[in-house]
């Protein structure tokens, strides 16, 4: 059974706060732009649907072989939530591996928020310790590819559900 739980993560400008159901109220607006769903699919959720999802995520994975670690991204100087980062941690013969993702609301894109949040998340994962970090990125999502590269991941020749697998060995 994996017992890893998210903890607050500090970066230069951000605090990554472990996700709580109460965050859905502010995050519904952050995630409400249909343009965000161009590459991640779906459409903006209602506040009630987002609360239900956050309730499930906060309860943790029903699979004892994985840990769901979810954070909201808070910009400290502005005092606002601007996005999310996630890590699903699993165990293998070498220890722990994590699949990560990030979403930053449209008003905060292009300001390095996703890069800083992803780097902070990977720094935290090193301490777990995680040996490999994986992300799946749509091949046309250049901004997300740039975030992955800045966080130390490299594109592989492997694909899953139309997305390129990016990886980093944390050593």
Buried (B, 14 or more C-beta within 10 A) or exposed (E): EBEBEBEEBEBEBBBBBBBEBEBBEBBBBBBBBEEBBEBEEEEBBEEEEBBBBBEEBBEBBEEEEBBBBBBBBBBEEEEBBBBBBBBBBBBEEEEBBBBBBBBBBBEBBEEBBBBBBBBBBBBBBEEBEBBBBBBBBBEEBEBBBEBBBBBBBEBEEEEEEEBBBBBBEBE
